[in-house]
Amino acid sequence: MNNTFYFAYGSNMNPERIRQRIPHARLVGKATVKGWRLVERQYADAEKAVGHTVEGVVYLLTQSELMTLDRYEGYPDTYACKIVNAHLDEKHSVRAVLYTLTDAKRKEREGKHYPEDYRLICSMGAKARGVRDEFAREGDERHFGGRFAAKGVSRKVEPRKEKEEPKPDEWWPPMPVLGDGTAKG
């Protein structure tokens, strides 16, 4: 069975969101994609941009799981798939699928802001995974706990201090990655 690495940079960073969609997705770890940037177009989008980076997480998915994710992401009408180098650290990277809005959807959604619930789910996911939170807005602290619980996201996440190391993931152990970018296990 062929497995595929998937780079998540929006709501699928959220542990509960990915668990609802792809229950057996295996977390590989935090990652950075160079030469791309995050853009707010009603929902998260990544577009090529020299000198920029997008932070997110990499999951290992089966082909069946990737097909399920395609349906959630609206592939191929809403999002297209690109293969990118997702850098796990300075020495290790994997070739991963990244979803990016189609040209038609970019034009349609240009200038539209995130729905508040979506933005909060993304922000919570970034905090839970220990990646830069580009979704946060002033006053979000009041949402972590009460409002998320009503929307099916029950885990309260406390903001991390700048230099604190991320806590181990509670749902999936990270997959060991070999030097050639393949997952072991």
SERO-401545 format. One record per atom (N, C-alpha, C): residue in one letter; y, x, z. Coordinates in steps of 0.02 Angstrom, whole numbers, padded with zeros to 5 digits, always signed. Each point is the difference from the previous one (the first is absolute). Example, Ala and Ser with C-alpha at 12.3 -4.5 7.8 and 13.67 -1.06 7.14 Angstrom:
<lummars>
A-00284+00660+00390
A+00059-00045+00000
A+00060+00045+00000
S+00053-00018-00036
S+00059+00042+00003
S+00055-00039+00037
</lummars>
This chain:
<lummars>
M-00059+00042+00000
M+00059-00042+00000
M+00062+00044+00000
N+00047-00014-00044
N+00062+00039-00003
N+00051-00026+00050
N+00031+00045+00035
N+00053-00018+00047
N+00066+00024-00029
T+00054-00033+00020
T+00067+00015-00024
T+00047+00008+00059
F+00044+00050-00004
F+00053+00007+00050
F+00057-00046-00020
Y+00030-00033+00049
Y+00056-00045-00011
Y+00057+00021+00046
F+00060+00009-00028
F+00060+00019+00037
F+00040-00063+00015
A+00007-00018+00063
A+00038-00059+00021
A+00067+00022+00028
Y+00054-00033-00021
Y+00067+00018+00024
Y+00039-00061+00024
G-00029-00059-00004
G+00034-00061+00021
G-00039-00036+00055
S-00012-00064-00010
S-00032-00040+00053
S-00072+00021+00013
N-00033+00031-00048
N-00069+00021+00011
N-00006+00061+00046
M+00056+00030+00020
M-00003+00051+00052
M-00017-00032+00067
N+00018-00064+00008
N-00011-00036+00062
N-00075-00008+00011
P-00027+00025+00056
P-00072-00003+00012
P-00029-00070-00003
E+00036-00048+00027
E-00028-00068-00002
E+00004-00031-00070
R+00052+00016-00038
R+00006-00026-00068
R-00058+00026-00043
I-00012+00065+00002
I-00054+00027-00042
I-00068-00025+00024
R-00007-00009+00066
R-00064-00025+00027
R-00012-00072-00023
Q+00053-00041-00006
Q-00007-00068-00025
Q-00020-00001-00073
R+00028+00045-00038
R-00012+00001-00072
R-00064+00038-00019
I-00008+00058+00028
I-00057+00044-00015
I-00030+00022+00067
P-00045-00041+00029
P-00024+00013+00068
P-00033+00068+00010
H-00030+00029-00051
H-00036+00063+00009
H+00035+00060-00032
A+00064-00008-00015
A+00038+00057-00027
A-00002+00056+00052
R-00010+00061-00024
R-00004+00058+00045
R+00064+00041-00005
L+00033+00008+00056
L+00061+00039+00003
L-00016+00074-00008
V+00033+00032-00048
V-00006+00073-00008
V+00053+00034+00042
G+00062-00026-00003
G+00054+00028+00040
G+00068-00010-00032
K+00050+00027+00034
K+00069-00003-00025
K+00003+00043-00063
A+00047-00018-00044
A+00008+00039-00062
A+00071-00007-00026
T+00018+00045-00044
T+00065+00000-00033
T-00011+00006-00075
V+00037-00039-00039
V-00001+00006-00072
V+00067+00026-00022
K+00000+00058-00033
K+00062+00033-00022
K+00019-00025-00069
G+00066-00003-00011
G+00025-00021-00065
G+00004-00075-00009
W-00006-00037+00055
W+00006-00073+00000
W+00046-00019+00058
R+00030-00061-00005
R+00040-00025+00055
R-00015-00074+00012
L+00011-00022+00061
L-00009-00069+00019
L+00062-00039-00018
V-00009-00059-00032
V+00055-00042-00021
V-00013-00072+00024
E+00053-00031+00026
E-00005-00070+00022
E+00013-00046-00059
R-00052-00034-00022
R+00005-00048-00055
R-00039-00063+00019
Q+00025-00036+00049
Q-00031-00058+00030
Q-00061+00021+00041
Y-00042+00040-00028
Y-00055+00032+00036
Y+00004+00074-00016
A-00038+00041+00037
A+00004+00072-00009
A-00021+00021-00070
D+00036+00047-00027
D-00016+00028-00065
D+00009+00076+00005
A-00038+00036-00039
A+00008+00072-00005
A+00016+00016-00073
E+00050+00042-00011
E+00017+00020-00068
E+00008+00076-00002
K-00012+00028-00059
K+00007+00072-00007
K+00073+00020+00012
A+00009+00055+00037
A+00067+00024+00016
A-00006+00073+00022
V+00025+00044-00042
V-00003+00072+00014
V+00036+00015+00066
G-00032+00042+00041
G+00029+00021+00063
G-00010-00047+00058
H-00033-00056-00011
H-00013-00049+00053
H-00074+00002+00019
T-00015-00032+00058
T-00069-00008+00022
T-00009-00069+00030
V-00061-00025-00004
V-00019-00062+00033
V-00054+00017+00051
E+00009-00024+00061
E-00050+00010+00052
E-00042-00063+00005
G-00064+00009+00015
G-00045-00056+00008
G-00066+00024+00028
V-00052-00038-00015
V-00067+00018+00022
V-00049-00007-00057
V-00055+00037+00005
V-00053-00003-00050
V-00061-00032+00031
Y-00029-00046-00038
Y-00063-00032+00018
Y-00052+00018-00052
L-00062+00000+00020
L-00056+00007-00047
L-00030-00069-00010
L-00003-00022-00063
L-00023-00067-00018
L-00058+00005-00049
T-00045-00049+00004
T-00052-00007-00051
T+00033-00032-00061
Q-00035+00000-00056
Q+00026-00032-00060
Q+00010-00075+00012
S-00046-00031+00035
S+00005-00071+00016
S+00062-00014+00043
E+00012+00043+00049
E+00060-00008+00042
E+00064+00010-00039
L-00001+00047-00047
L+00059+00011-00042
L+00013-00061-00044
M-00052-00032-00025
M+00009-00060-00040
M+00028-00057+00043
T-00021-00005+00063
T+00028-00049+00046
T+00074+00014+00011
L+00017+00063+00011
L+00070+00020+00011
L+00041-00015-00063
D-00028+00011-00059
D+00035-00017-00063
D+00023-00073+00001
R-00043-00044+00023
R+00018-00071+00003
R+00058-00012+00049
Y-00003+00032+00058
Y+00054-00008+00049
Y+00067+00027-00027
E-00004+00055-00037
E+00061+00032-00025
E+00025-00030-00066
G-00038-00045-00029
G+00022-00031-00063
G-00008+00045-00060
Y-00048+00045+00002
Y-00015+00044-00056
Y-00034-00041-00055
P+00020+00006-00062
P+00050+00046-00030
P+00068-00032-00013
D+00010-00063+00019
D+00062-00035-00017
D+00060+00020+00043
T-00011+00009+00065
T+00054+00016+00046
T+00004+00075+00012
Y-00056+00030+00017
Y-00003+00072+00012
Y-00046+00033-00050
A+00019+00060-00021
A-00042+00043-00041
A-00029+00053+00046
C-00053+00033-00021
C-00030+00054+00039
C+00016+00067-00032
K+00020+00047+00039
K+00011+00069-00021
K-00044+00045+00043
I-00021+00056-00027
I-00037+00050+00037
I+00050+00055+00020
V+00002+00014+00065
V+00047+00049+00026
V-00037+00050+00045
N+00032+00057+00012
N-00025+00048+00049
N+00029-00019+00068
A-00043-00020+00045
A+00021-00017+00068
A-00015+00060+00044
H+00051+00031+00028
H-00006+00061+00040
H-00014-00019+00073
L-00059+00019+00024
L-00019-00014+00069
L+00030+00051+00047
D+00008+00061-00024
D+00034+00053+00036
D+00017+00053-00052
E+00021+00059+00022
E+00022+00051-00048
E-00057+00026-00044
K-00062-00004+00023
K-00056+00028-00037
K-00045-00052-00034
H+00005-00063+00020
H-00046-00050-00024
H+00036-00059-00033
S-00024-00019-00058
S+00025-00060-00033
S-00058-00035-00034
V+00010-00064-00014
V-00050-00039-00035
V+00035-00038-00056
R-00038-00014-00053
R+00025-00043-00054
R-00011-00072+00024
A+00055-00038+00002
A-00004-00067+00029
A+00035-00051-00045
V-00022-00062+00006
V+00032-00056-00034
V+00063-00019+00038
L+00055-00009-00036
L+00062-00024+00028
L+00021-00061-00041
Y+00018-00055+00033
Y+00024-00059-00035
Y+00075+00004-00008
T+00025-00013-00061
T+00071+00001-00014
T+00016-00061-00043
L+00058-00032+00014
L+00017-00060-00037
L+00002+00012-00075
T-00020-00050-00038
T+00005+00004-00073
T+00074-00003-00018
D+00017+00022-00061
D+00070-00001-00022
D+00030-00070+00003
A-00039-00051-00020
A+00025-00069+00000
A+00015-00022+00071
K-00043+00015+00048
K+00011-00020+00069
K+00058+00039+00032
R+00008+00063-00020
R+00058+00039+00025
R+00065-00034-00019
K+00005-00019-00063
K+00061-00034-00024
K+00011-00066+00036
E-00053-00038+00010
E+00004-00065+00033
E+00020+00007+00073
R-00023+00052+00034
R+00010+00007+00072
R+00055+00049+00020
E+00032+00031-00048
E+00052+00050+00014
E+00053-00031+00046
G+00016+00035+00054
G+00052-00022+00046
G-00022-00051+00051
K-00062-00024-00003
K-00024-00049+00049
K-00025+00036+00062
H+00018-00028+00058
H-00019+00030+00063
H-00070-00022+00022
Y-00028+00039+00046
Y-00066-00017+00027
Y+00005-00066+00039
P-00051-00043-00005
P-00004-00055+00048
P-00007+00030+00070
E+00031-00029+00050
E+00002+00029+00067
E-00070+00012+00029
D-00045-00048-00007
D-00068+00009+00027
D-00035+00058-00033
Y+00007+00007-00066
Y-00031+00055-00037
Y+00028+00067+00024
R+00066+00003+00006
R+00032+00062+00021
R-00024+00021+00069
L-00007-00047+00045
L-00023+00016+00067
L-00073+00023+00001
I-00041-00030-00042
I-00070+00021-00005
I-00004+00072-00026
C+00043+00016-00050
C+00002+00068-00026
C+00025+00049+00053
S+00052-00019+00036
S+00028+00043+00052
S-00052+00013+00055
M-00034-00052+00020
M-00051+00008+00051
M-00056+00046-00025
G-00018-00007-00063
G-00052+00043-00029
G+00021+00073-00001
A+00062+00013-00019
A+00025+00069-00001
A-00002+00029+00070
K+00023-00038+00049
K-00002+00024+00070
K-00071+00012+00024
A-00045-00047-00016
A-00070+00007+00022
A-00033+00061-00030
R+00018+00016-00061
R-00031+00056-00035
R+00037+00066+00010
G+00058-00002+00032
G+00037+00062+00013
G+00034+00029-00061
V+00019-00043-00048
V+00037+00024-00058
V+00073-00022+00006
R+00044+00032-00039
R+00071-00017+00000
R+00008-00075-00014
D+00037-00034+00042
D+00009-00072-00007
D+00063-00015-00039
E-00008-00011-00064
E+00057-00016-00044
E+00014-00075-00001
F-00038-00039+00039
F+00008-00072+00002
F+00039-00024+00061
A+00010+00045+00049
A+00030-00019+00064
A+00074-00018-00009
R+00021-00047+00042
R+00070-00019+00003
R+00019-00005+00073
E+00064+00006+00014
E+00024-00005+00069
E-00020-00068+00028
G-00026+00001+00062
G-00019-00062+00034
G-00074-00018-00009
D-00038+00040-00037
D-00070-00016-00011
D-00041+00000+00065
E+00022+00037+00050
E-00039+00005+00062
E-00016-00068+00029
R+00044-00048-00010
R-00011-00067+00029
R-00059-00035-00034
H-00019+00022-00060
H-00054-00033-00037
H-00069+00026+00019
F-00005+00061+00024
F-00065+00029+00012
F-00031-00031+00062
G-00045-00046-00010
G-00033-00036+00054
G+00002-00075-00014
G+00055-00032+00016
G+00005-00073-00005
G-00006-00027-00071
R+00041+00021-00045
R+00001-00029-00067
R-00062+00019-00039
F-00023+00061+00006
F-00060+00021-00037
F-00060-00040+00022
A-00006-00015+00064
A-00058-00037+00025
A-00004-00068-00034
A+00057-00030-00014
A+00000-00066-00032
A-00019+00005-00074
K+00006+00058-00029
K-00016+00009-00071
K-00068+00032-00011
G-00041+00003+00051
G-00067+00027-00008
G-00005+00075+00008
V+00053+00032+00022
V-00001+00072+00012
V+00009+00009+00074
S-00054+00013+00036
S+00001-00004+00072
S+00014+00066+00036
R-00008+00056-00033
R+00007+00064+00035
R+00073+00018+00010
K+00019+00011+00061
K+00068+00022+00014
K+00004+00075-00010
V+00052+00022-00035
V+00008+00071-00014
V+00066+00023+00030
E-00003+00049+00042
E+00060+00029+00030
E+00027+00053-00047
P+00066+00003-00008
P+00028+00053-00042
P-00019+00069+00027
R-00017+00046-00044
R-00020+00068+00021
R+00061+00044+00008
K-00006+00048+00045
K+00052+00050+00008
K-00006+00047-00060
E+00055+00033-00017
E+00003+00043-00058
E-00058+00051-00005
K-00014+00036+00055
K-00048+00054-00005
K-00070-00018+00025
E-00010-00063+00020
E-00066-00020+00025
E-00050-00004-00057
E-00058+00025+00011
E-00053-00004-00051
E-00026-00071-00005
P-00017-00022-00062
P-00028-00068-00006
P-00065-00006+00039
K-00012-00060+00028
K-00061-00013+00036
K-00057-00012-00049
P-00062+00016+00018
P-00056-00012-00046
P-00004-00073-00018
D-00019-00013-00061
D-00006-00069-00024
D-00055-00037+00038
E+00014-00061+00019
E-00048-00038+00040
E-00053-00035-00042
W+00012-00009-00065
W-00046-00040-00040
W-00049+00041-00040
W+00023+00054-00030
W-00045+00040-00042
W+00010+00073+00017
P-00054+00038+00007
P+00010+00072+00010
P+00021+00031-00067
P+00043+00051+00002
P+00019+00033-00062
P-00061+00030-00034
M-00001-00001-00066
M-00055+00029-00039
M+00013+00075-00009
P-00049+00042+00015
P+00010+00072-00015
P+00008+00009-00075
V+00047+00041-00020
V+00012+00012-00071
V-00015+00073-00015
L-00039+00011-00052
L-00018+00067-00020
L+00056+00032-00040
G-00001+00065-00008
G+00052+00037-00036
G+00010-00024-00072
D-00052-00029-00031
D+00007-00023-00069
D+00028-00070-00006
G+00021-00030+00057
G+00031-00065-00001
G-00048-00059+00004
T-00065+00013+00009
T-00048-00054+00006
T-00011-00016+00073
A-00018-00061+00015
A-00013-00020+00069
A-00073+00014+00018
K-00008+00022+00061
K-00067+00012+00025
K-00019-00059+00046
G-00058-00028-00010
G-00022-00053+00045
G-00012-00066-00034
</lummars>
